Amino acid sequence: MTLNIEWLDLSTSDPEALERSTRRSALPDRDVRDKAFRIVSDVADRGDSALEAYSAQFGGGQPGGVAPVPRQAIETAASQVSADLITALETAIKNVRACHEPQRPKTPTPVQGDGITVERIWSPLYRVGVYVPGGRALYPSSLIMGTVPALVAGVTEICVATPARPDGTIHPLVLTAAALLGITEVYAMGGAQAIAALAYGTETVRRVDKIVGPGGPWVTAGKLAVYGECGVDLPAGPSEAAIVTDGTVDPAITASDVMCQAEHGDESSVVLVTTSNAEAEAVLAEIDRQLPLLARRDIITKALENHGQIVVAASTTDALAYANSWAPEHLSLHTCNARSDAAAVPNAGSVFIGEWTPEAAGDYATGANHILPTGGLARAYGPLSVDDFGSWRQIQTLTYAGLSGLAPTITALANAEGLTAHANSVAVRLEGRR
Protein backbone atom coordinates (compact mmCIF):
# COMPACT_ATOMS: atom_id res chain seq x y z
CA MET A 1 0.00 0.00 0.00
CA THR A 2 1.02 3.63 -0.40
CA LEU A 3 0.06 5.97 2.42
CA ASN A 4 -1.91 9.08 1.56
CA ILE A 5 0.18 11.68 3.40
CA GLU A 6 0.10 15.43 2.89
CA TRP A 7 3.15 16.86 1.09
CA LEU A 8 4.49 20.39 1.42
CA ASP A 9 7.35 22.01 -0.48
CA LEU A 10 8.92 24.88 1.45
CA SER A 11 10.10 26.55 -1.75
CA THR A 12 6.66 26.68 -3.40
CA SER A 13 4.12 26.76 -0.55
CA ASP A 14 2.82 30.18 0.43
CA PRO A 15 3.86 31.48 3.87
CA GLU A 16 0.33 31.27 5.28
CA ALA A 17 0.01 27.59 4.34
CA LEU A 18 3.37 26.85 5.93
CA GLU A 19 2.40 28.71 9.08
CA ARG A 20 -0.88 26.79 9.28
CA SER A 21 1.00 23.51 8.87
CA THR A 22 2.86 24.12 12.14
CA ARG A 23 -0.29 24.97 14.12
CA ARG A 24 -1.74 22.44 16.46
CA SER A 25 -2.71 22.39 20.12
CA ALA A 26 -2.20 20.20 23.15
CA LEU A 27 -5.69 21.20 24.29
CA PRO A 28 -8.74 19.03 23.61
CA ASP A 29 -11.68 20.55 21.81
CA ARG A 30 -14.12 22.84 23.60
CA ASP A 31 -16.83 20.19 23.92
CA VAL A 32 -14.49 17.82 25.78
CA ARG A 33 -13.27 20.66 28.00
CA ASP A 34 -16.83 21.69 28.89
CA LYS A 35 -17.89 18.13 29.71
CA ALA A 36 -14.71 17.50 31.70
CA PHE A 37 -15.34 20.66 33.71
CA ARG A 38 -18.79 19.38 34.65
CA ILE A 39 -17.34 16.00 35.67
CA VAL A 40 -14.67 17.67 37.78
CA SER A 41 -17.22 19.93 39.47
CA ASP A 42 -19.46 16.97 40.26
CA VAL A 43 -16.62 14.94 41.80
CA ALA A 44 -15.58 18.00 43.81
CA ASP A 45 -19.14 18.27 45.15
CA ARG A 46 -20.12 14.61 45.64
CA GLY A 47 -16.79 12.85 46.15
CA ASP A 48 -16.72 9.05 46.03
CA SER A 49 -20.29 8.66 44.79
CA ALA A 50 -19.60 10.79 41.71
CA LEU A 51 -16.22 9.15 41.14
CA GLU A 52 -17.81 5.71 41.28
CA ALA A 53 -20.65 6.74 38.95
CA TYR A 54 -18.30 8.12 36.28
CA SER A 55 -16.02 5.11 36.56
CA ALA A 56 -19.05 2.89 35.93
CA GLN A 57 -20.07 5.03 32.96
CA PHE A 58 -16.68 5.51 31.30
CA GLY A 59 -14.65 2.62 32.71
CA GLY A 60 -11.35 2.58 34.54
CA GLY A 61 -12.66 1.85 38.02
CA GLN A 62 -12.82 -1.36 40.01
CA PRO A 63 -15.88 -3.31 41.18
CA GLY A 64 -17.14 -2.59 44.68
CA GLY A 65 -16.56 1.16 44.78
CA VAL A 66 -13.60 3.44 45.41
CA ALA A 67 -10.74 1.90 47.35
CA PRO A 68 -6.95 1.81 47.14
CA VAL A 69 -5.37 -1.28 45.62
CA PRO A 70 -4.55 -3.60 48.55
CA ARG A 71 -0.92 -3.33 49.55
CA GLN A 72 -0.55 -7.10 49.34
CA ALA A 73 -1.66 -7.02 45.68
CA ILE A 74 1.11 -4.52 44.93
CA GLU A 75 3.74 -6.49 46.81
CA THR A 76 2.85 -9.84 45.21
CA ALA A 77 2.27 -8.62 41.63
CA ALA A 78 5.83 -9.53 40.64
CA SER A 79 4.94 -13.21 40.92
CA GLN A 80 2.91 -12.76 37.72
CA VAL A 81 5.71 -10.98 35.82
CA SER A 82 8.63 -12.60 34.04
CA ALA A 83 12.15 -12.20 35.37
CA ASP A 84 13.22 -10.48 32.14
CA LEU A 85 10.55 -7.81 32.53
CA ILE A 86 11.43 -7.24 36.18
CA THR A 87 15.06 -6.76 35.15
CA ALA A 88 13.96 -4.32 32.44
CA LEU A 89 11.96 -2.31 34.98
CA GLU A 90 14.88 -2.27 37.41
CA THR A 91 17.27 -1.08 34.71
CA ALA A 92 14.92 1.64 33.57
CA ILE A 93 14.42 2.87 37.15
CA LYS A 94 18.18 2.89 37.74
CA ASN A 95 18.88 4.85 34.56
CA VAL A 96 16.08 7.37 35.13
CA ARG A 97 17.32 7.94 38.68
CA ALA A 98 20.91 8.41 37.48
CA CYS A 99 19.75 10.95 34.91
CA HIS A 100 17.61 12.89 37.38
CA GLU A 101 19.89 12.92 40.44
CA PRO A 102 22.02 15.79 39.08
CA GLN A 103 18.85 17.84 38.54
CA ARG A 104 18.17 18.29 42.24
CA PRO A 105 18.10 22.09 42.75
CA LYS A 106 20.86 23.65 44.79
CA THR A 107 20.29 26.72 46.94
CA PRO A 108 22.18 29.62 45.34
CA THR A 109 24.46 31.91 47.30
CA PRO A 110 22.46 34.73 48.94
CA VAL A 111 22.70 38.15 47.34
CA GLN A 112 24.06 40.55 49.94
CA GLY A 113 25.00 44.20 50.06
CA ASP A 114 24.38 47.44 51.96
CA GLY A 115 22.33 45.78 54.68
CA ILE A 116 20.14 43.80 52.27
CA THR A 117 20.11 40.00 51.95
CA VAL A 118 17.90 38.12 49.48
CA GLU A 119 17.92 34.31 49.53
CA ARG A 120 16.23 31.77 47.26
CA ILE A 121 15.43 28.38 48.81
CA TRP A 122 13.92 25.30 47.16
CA SER A 123 11.74 22.77 48.99
CA PRO A 124 10.13 19.53 47.73
CA LEU A 125 6.37 19.22 47.53
CA TYR A 126 4.62 17.19 50.22
CA ARG A 127 2.06 15.11 48.27
CA VAL A 128 1.98 14.45 44.52
CA GLY A 129 -0.42 12.52 42.28
CA VAL A 130 1.08 10.60 39.34
CA TYR A 131 -1.39 9.75 36.59
CA VAL A 132 -0.48 6.70 34.50
CA PRO A 133 -2.48 5.96 31.32
CA GLY A 134 -3.99 2.48 31.36
CA GLY A 135 -7.11 0.51 30.70
CA ARG A 136 -6.56 -1.13 27.32
CA ALA A 137 -2.98 0.18 27.11
CA LEU A 138 -0.02 -0.52 29.36
CA TYR A 139 2.47 2.14 30.45
CA PRO A 140 4.68 1.11 33.39
CA SER A 141 7.32 3.33 31.78
CA SER A 142 5.15 6.41 32.43
CA LEU A 143 4.85 5.40 36.08
CA ILE A 144 8.64 5.35 36.28
CA MET A 145 9.00 8.70 34.51
CA GLY A 146 6.46 10.41 36.75
CA THR A 147 7.65 8.89 40.02
CA VAL A 148 11.45 8.79 39.96
CA PRO A 149 11.96 12.58 39.74
CA ALA A 150 9.49 12.98 42.62
CA LEU A 151 11.51 10.51 44.69
CA VAL A 152 14.75 12.29 43.81
CA ALA A 153 13.18 15.60 44.79
CA GLY A 154 12.23 14.21 48.20
CA VAL A 155 8.44 14.30 47.85
CA THR A 156 6.95 12.83 51.03
CA GLU A 157 3.85 11.11 49.60
CA ILE A 158 3.20 9.82 46.09
CA CYS A 159 -0.26 8.66 45.05
CA VAL A 160 -0.77 6.84 41.74
CA ALA A 161 -3.96 6.84 39.67
CA THR A 162 -4.30 4.53 36.69
CA PRO A 163 -7.35 3.14 34.89
CA ALA A 164 -8.16 -0.51 35.50
CA ARG A 165 -8.50 -3.02 32.70
CA PRO A 166 -12.02 -3.99 31.56
CA ASP A 167 -12.10 -6.68 34.26
CA GLY A 168 -11.48 -4.06 36.96
CA THR A 169 -7.87 -5.04 37.72
CA ILE A 170 -4.61 -3.19 37.17
CA HIS A 171 -2.03 -5.01 35.11
CA PRO A 172 0.56 -6.74 37.34
CA LEU A 173 3.41 -5.13 35.39
CA VAL A 174 2.24 -1.68 36.48
CA LEU A 175 1.83 -2.85 40.08
CA THR A 176 5.28 -4.45 39.97
CA ALA A 177 6.77 -1.14 38.83
CA ALA A 178 4.97 0.56 41.73
CA ALA A 179 6.42 -1.98 44.17
CA LEU A 180 9.95 -1.50 42.82
CA LEU A 181 9.52 2.26 43.25
CA GLY A 182 8.25 1.89 46.80
CA ILE A 183 4.75 3.15 45.93
CA THR A 184 2.06 1.80 48.25
CA GLU A 185 -0.92 4.06 47.35
CA VAL A 186 -2.50 3.15 44.01
CA TYR A 187 -6.07 3.77 42.85
CA ALA A 188 -7.88 2.20 39.90
CA MET A 189 -9.44 5.29 38.33
CA GLY A 190 -9.01 7.20 35.12
CA GLY A 191 -10.13 10.16 33.04
CA ALA A 192 -11.27 13.56 34.24
CA GLN A 193 -12.90 12.00 37.31
CA ALA A 194 -9.53 10.67 38.50
CA ILE A 195 -7.92 14.09 38.06
CA ALA A 196 -10.77 15.65 40.07
CA ALA A 197 -10.37 13.10 42.88
CA LEU A 198 -6.65 13.85 43.10
CA ALA A 199 -7.15 17.61 43.02
CA TYR A 200 -10.10 17.98 45.39
CA GLY A 201 -9.97 14.78 47.39
CA THR A 202 -12.89 12.50 48.19
CA GLU A 203 -13.92 10.50 51.24
CA THR A 204 -11.35 7.89 50.15
CA VAL A 205 -8.72 9.75 48.11
CA ARG A 206 -6.73 12.48 49.85
CA ARG A 207 -6.04 15.55 47.76
CA VAL A 208 -2.59 16.20 46.33
CA ASP A 209 -0.51 19.33 45.84
CA LYS A 210 0.32 18.64 42.19
CA ILE A 211 -0.68 16.22 39.42
CA VAL A 212 1.78 14.98 36.80
CA GLY A 213 1.68 12.41 34.05
CA PRO A 214 0.36 11.98 30.51
CA GLY A 215 -3.13 11.01 29.45
CA GLY A 216 -5.79 11.35 26.78
CA PRO A 217 -7.96 14.40 26.04
CA TRP A 218 -10.22 13.83 29.07
CA VAL A 219 -7.22 13.75 31.39
CA THR A 220 -5.81 16.89 29.79
CA ALA A 221 -9.18 18.64 30.05
CA GLY A 222 -9.39 17.54 33.67
CA LYS A 223 -6.01 19.09 34.39
CA LEU A 224 -7.12 22.38 32.87
CA ALA A 225 -10.26 22.30 35.01
CA VAL A 226 -8.40 21.79 38.29
CA TYR A 227 -5.48 24.13 37.59
CA GLY A 228 -5.52 26.70 40.36
CA GLU A 229 -6.98 24.21 42.83
CA CYS A 230 -3.71 22.31 42.64
CA GLY A 231 -0.62 22.37 40.45
CA VAL A 232 -0.34 20.41 37.19
CA ASP A 233 2.68 19.66 35.06
CA LEU A 234 1.39 20.80 31.65
CA PRO A 235 -1.45 20.06 29.25
CA ALA A 236 -0.19 17.20 27.08
CA GLY A 237 -1.85 16.26 23.82
CA PRO A 238 -1.30 13.29 21.51
CA SER A 239 2.24 12.03 21.00
CA GLU A 240 4.17 13.57 18.13
CA ALA A 241 7.50 13.51 16.35
CA ALA A 242 9.51 15.35 13.73
CA ILE A 243 12.25 13.59 11.78
CA VAL A 244 14.75 15.69 9.83
CA THR A 245 16.81 13.86 7.22
CA ASP A 246 19.32 14.91 4.58
CA GLY A 247 19.56 11.47 2.97
CA THR A 248 22.68 10.36 4.83
CA VAL A 249 20.87 7.81 7.02
CA ASP A 250 19.40 4.53 5.80
CA PRO A 251 15.75 5.24 4.87
CA ALA A 252 14.76 2.04 6.70
CA ILE A 253 15.90 3.69 9.95
CA THR A 254 14.12 6.93 9.14
CA ALA A 255 10.92 5.03 8.31
CA SER A 256 11.07 3.20 11.65
CA ASP A 257 11.25 6.52 13.48
CA VAL A 258 8.35 7.96 11.47
CA MET A 259 6.17 5.08 12.67
CA CYS A 260 7.45 4.92 16.25
CA GLN A 261 5.37 7.69 17.86
CA ALA A 262 2.48 7.21 15.42
CA GLU A 263 1.58 3.91 17.07
CA HIS A 264 0.53 5.66 20.29
CA GLY A 265 -2.82 6.60 18.75
CA ASP A 266 -4.55 7.71 15.59
CA GLU A 267 -4.39 11.35 16.79
CA SER A 268 -0.58 11.30 16.87
CA SER A 269 1.21 13.76 14.61
CA VAL A 270 4.41 13.01 12.68
CA VAL A 271 6.27 15.21 10.21
CA LEU A 272 9.13 14.05 8.00
CA VAL A 273 11.28 16.99 6.92
CA THR A 274 13.68 16.09 4.13
CA THR A 275 15.95 17.82 1.65
CA SER A 276 14.98 15.49 -1.18
CA ASN A 277 11.83 14.21 -2.87
CA ALA A 278 13.71 11.01 -3.65
CA GLU A 279 14.54 10.53 0.03
CA ALA A 280 10.88 11.00 0.95
CA GLU A 281 9.87 8.38 -1.61
CA ALA A 282 12.49 5.98 -0.26
CA VAL A 283 11.20 6.43 3.29
CA LEU A 284 7.60 5.85 2.16
CA ALA A 285 8.70 2.66 0.40
CA GLU A 286 10.31 1.46 3.63
CA ILE A 287 7.15 2.27 5.58
CA ASP A 288 5.20 0.13 3.11
CA ARG A 289 7.65 -2.70 3.72
CA GLN A 290 7.80 -2.49 7.53
CA LEU A 291 4.21 -1.54 8.36
CA PRO A 292 2.60 -4.98 7.77
CA LEU A 293 5.00 -6.45 10.33
CA LEU A 294 3.80 -4.19 13.17
CA ALA A 295 1.01 -5.04 15.62
CA ARG A 296 -0.51 -1.54 15.62
CA ARG A 297 -0.30 -1.01 11.87
CA ASP A 298 -3.91 0.17 11.60
CA ILE A 299 -3.36 2.88 14.22
CA ILE A 300 -0.09 3.93 12.55
CA THR A 301 -1.82 4.17 9.17
CA LYS A 302 -4.62 6.35 10.53
CA ALA A 303 -2.19 8.61 12.39
CA LEU A 304 0.03 9.16 9.37
CA GLU A 305 -2.82 9.68 6.93
CA ASN A 306 -4.77 12.00 9.24
CA HIS A 307 -1.95 13.88 10.94
CA GLY A 308 1.22 13.07 9.01
CA GLN A 309 3.18 15.44 6.77
CA ILE A 310 6.10 15.24 4.41
CA VAL A 311 7.91 18.56 4.09
CA VAL A 312 10.55 19.04 1.41
CA ALA A 313 13.17 21.72 2.07
CA ALA A 314 15.79 23.18 -0.25
CA SER A 315 18.53 22.82 2.39
CA THR A 316 19.24 21.35 5.79
CA THR A 317 19.14 24.88 7.19
CA ASP A 318 15.58 25.34 5.92
CA ALA A 319 14.60 21.88 7.17
CA LEU A 320 15.85 22.67 10.68
CA ALA A 321 14.11 26.04 10.67
CA TYR A 322 10.81 24.36 9.81
CA ALA A 323 11.29 21.77 12.56
CA ASN A 324 11.95 24.57 15.03
CA SER A 325 8.70 26.29 13.97
CA TRP A 326 6.84 23.00 14.39
CA ALA A 327 8.28 22.65 17.95
CA PRO A 328 8.02 18.85 18.28
CA GLU A 329 7.72 16.70 21.36
CA HIS A 330 10.28 14.29 19.85
CA LEU A 331 12.89 15.36 17.29
CA SER A 332 15.09 12.87 15.44
CA LEU A 333 18.01 14.31 13.48
CA HIS A 334 19.17 12.04 10.66
CA THR A 335 21.72 14.44 9.22
CA CYS A 336 25.45 14.27 8.62
CA ASN A 337 26.07 16.99 11.25
CA ALA A 338 23.30 15.98 13.63
CA ARG A 339 25.07 17.01 16.85
CA SER A 340 25.70 20.57 15.72
CA ASP A 341 22.34 20.76 13.90
CA ALA A 342 20.57 20.24 17.24
CA ALA A 343 21.53 23.79 18.26
CA ALA A 344 19.29 25.11 15.46
CA VAL A 345 16.17 23.54 17.01
CA PRO A 346 15.79 24.82 20.59
CA ASN A 347 12.01 24.31 20.34
CA ALA A 348 11.96 20.56 20.97
CA GLY A 349 11.08 18.43 23.97
CA SER A 350 13.58 15.60 23.50
CA VAL A 351 16.18 15.38 20.73
CA PHE A 352 17.62 12.16 19.30
CA ILE A 353 20.97 12.50 17.58
CA GLY A 354 21.97 10.27 14.69
CA GLU A 355 21.14 6.82 13.40
CA TRP A 356 21.98 4.94 16.61
CA THR A 357 19.55 6.91 18.77
CA PRO A 358 15.96 5.75 18.30
CA GLU A 359 13.17 7.59 20.09
CA ALA A 360 12.29 4.30 21.80
CA ALA A 361 15.58 4.50 23.71
CA GLY A 362 14.44 7.72 25.36
CA ASP A 363 10.95 6.40 25.94
CA TYR A 364 12.23 3.50 28.00
CA ALA A 365 15.86 3.22 28.89
CA THR A 366 18.33 6.12 28.54
CA GLY A 367 17.09 7.77 31.73
CA ALA A 368 15.83 10.91 30.00
CA ASN A 369 12.24 11.73 30.92
CA HIS A 370 9.56 10.88 28.36
CA ILE A 371 6.86 13.13 29.82
CA LEU A 372 7.27 15.95 27.32
CA PRO A 373 5.50 19.05 25.94
CA THR A 374 3.26 18.49 22.91
CA GLY A 375 1.13 20.59 20.58
CA GLY A 376 3.89 23.15 20.03
CA LEU A 377 4.33 23.78 23.76
CA ALA A 378 8.01 22.87 23.40
CA ARG A 379 8.38 26.60 22.66
CA ALA A 380 7.71 27.28 26.34
CA TYR A 381 8.08 24.02 28.31
CA GLY A 382 10.68 21.30 28.75
CA PRO A 383 10.63 17.67 29.91
CA LEU A 384 9.31 16.77 33.35
CA SER A 385 12.17 17.23 35.83
CA VAL A 386 13.06 17.13 39.51
CA ASP A 387 12.50 20.88 39.67
CA ASP A 388 8.80 20.30 38.89
CA PHE A 389 8.37 18.52 42.23
CA GLY A 390 9.26 21.45 44.45
CA SER A 391 8.88 25.17 44.80
CA TRP A 392 11.13 28.15 45.40
CA ARG A 393 10.62 30.82 48.01
CA GLN A 394 12.42 34.09 48.65
CA ILE A 395 13.70 35.17 52.05
CA GLN A 396 14.59 38.83 52.51
CA THR A 397 16.41 40.39 55.45
CA LEU A 398 17.13 44.10 55.86
CA THR A 399 19.05 45.98 58.51
CA TYR A 400 18.33 49.55 59.60
CA ALA A 401 21.01 50.75 57.21
CA GLY A 402 19.58 48.66 54.39
CA LEU A 403 16.05 50.02 54.84
CA SER A 404 17.33 53.58 55.16
CA GLY A 405 19.11 53.25 51.85
CA LEU A 406 16.01 51.91 50.10
CA ALA A 407 13.54 54.28 51.76
CA PRO A 408 13.56 57.00 49.07
CA THR A 409 12.95 54.43 46.32
CA ILE A 410 10.18 52.62 48.20
CA THR A 411 8.45 55.85 49.25
CA ALA A 412 8.56 57.44 45.79
CA LEU A 413 7.16 54.38 44.01
CA ALA A 414 4.53 53.66 46.69
CA ASN A 415 3.22 57.23 46.63
CA ALA A 416 3.21 57.24 42.81
CA GLU A 417 0.98 54.17 42.89
CA GLY A 418 -1.26 55.66 45.55
CA LEU A 419 -0.30 53.00 48.10
CA THR A 420 0.40 55.21 51.06
CA ALA A 421 0.22 52.34 53.58
CA HIS A 422 3.27 50.88 51.85
CA ALA A 423 5.18 54.11 52.33
CA ASN A 424 3.92 54.38 55.89
CA SER A 425 5.30 50.93 56.80
CA VAL A 426 8.76 52.27 56.01
CA ALA A 427 8.30 55.63 57.70
CA VAL A 428 7.07 54.09 60.97
CA ARG A 429 10.18 51.94 61.24
CA LEU A 430 12.65 54.69 60.51
CA GLU A 431 10.93 57.28 62.70
CA GLY A 432 11.07 54.85 65.59
CA ARG A 433 14.87 54.89 65.45
CA ARG A 434 15.26 58.67 65.51
Summary of the structure (lengths in Angstrom):
residues: 434
radius of gyration: 25.3
end to end distance: 89.3
largest distance: 89.3
contacts: 1497
relative contact order: 0.15
helix: 49%
strand: 17%
